[in-house]
Amino acid sequence: MLLNNVEYALMNNPLRAAIQRRFEARRLLRMGGRIPGGAALELGCGRGVGIELILDVFGASGVDAFDLDPRMVAVAARRVRDRGDRVRLWVGDATAIAAPDATYDAVFDFGIIHHIPDWRAALAEVIRVLKPGGRFFAEEMLASFIQHPLTRRFLDHPQTDRFDAAMFLGALGEAGLTTLCSQNLGKSVIWCVATKPVAV
């Protein structure tokens, strides 16, 4: 679903970028490591900060990224225009990713899946586009945050079939991913890294 005006403002400010750079990316890096020379995908690229982090911090050789909101894709394109052909952007939907099977060494989710009504379909797409042995890096908001009265007053999120930490990790397993590690911030946020098993 598209961001409302409050969410758009929250996602497009220097504080959000600083948190993503100094806290979120570093935590996921400690949990899952770098992907030097790997091909990566970002779900919901927003203003493009995640793309820079995937290239500069995680060491990807290239990043494909999309967002449901054309405004965000345009902002991201301006931000990463100096990255040349290392970045490919499009308007797209995480439940129908425009990429062949087994394309990416890593898929990154900086807080996007909780915006998706059919979030299990997005997880199925994640495992489809990952290469065997590829990693899924995720930071997600949980039901207790999404359904809090203050959050509901200002932010638009789907309210039905929302996940807590155990439910999200369980759904990763049901989709075919193996969780390598996870950490929670109370009942509000989960960070996790999972991998697509290599067929024997």
PyMOL commands that set and color helices and strands:
alter all, ss='L'
color gray80, all
select helices_A, chain A and resi 5-11+14-32+49-56+70-79+81-86+113-115+119-129+143-146+149-154+165-175
alter helices_A, ss='H'
color red, helices_A
select strands_A, chain A and resi 39-43+62-67+87-91+104-110+130-141+178-185+189-195
alter strands_A, ss='S'
color yellow, strands_A
deselect
rebuild
show_as cartoon
